[in-house]
Amino acid sequence: MDVRRVVTGHDQQGKAVFVSDERVAPVSPAVLAGSEFHELWGGDTVPHFPDDGLPPPQKTYFAPVGGFRFKMFSLPPVGEALPEDLDIGAALSELQTLLPGLTDYMEADDPGMHTTATIDFEVVLAGEVVLELDDGATVHLRPGDTVVQNGTRHRWSNPGTEMARLAVFMVGAEHDRVT
C-alpha cells in the first residue's frame, strides 16, 4: 500500500508550518509472509508543543505507559505460505530488528495470540478481518468497522480473498497482567 504522511510543526515564531510530506514505505518481515506494517508516528512520552515536527523517539513497536503509536498494518488472506527456503532464525531476527518488541508479546504456543499494555483504536480500511479473543469469541469486521481494544488477549486473521488493511492508534496503559 502506498502511504503518504504529511507532518505539521511550528517555526521559530510558533507559526504552524508543514514540516514534511513524504511516502512511508512498509516493513514486510519475511516470517509474516504478505504482511505490511507502516510505522507512521509515535513517541514514548507525552508530546510537548510547540515542536519542530520531527518524529519523537520510539524504542519498541508497542507504546509504553505515557507513549503512543500511529500505524497501519496489512494482513494477507489466511494460508499465505512462507517461502520453503526461509531461514526461520534469521527471519525472526529480522522481525525483531524491523519491529522491535513485537514478538515479546506473541505467544509461542498459540500463534498470533497476544496481550499488550495498550489501548488500541482500530479501523478497517479495506478487506475483512476476524478478531478473536482468548475464549474463542470472534467478530467479523469490514471496511468502516472500528474496534477499541482494551488490553485484551487476542489475534487477527483475514478470512477473505484480498489483503486486509487497518489503521491503528495505540496508547500505552497500565495493565495488571502485562509487564
Helices and strands as residue ranges (DSSP letters): E 3-10, E 16-24, G 30-32, E 36-43, E 68-75, H 88-98, G 102-105, E 118-126, E 129-133, E 138-141, E 146-150, E 154-157, E 164-172
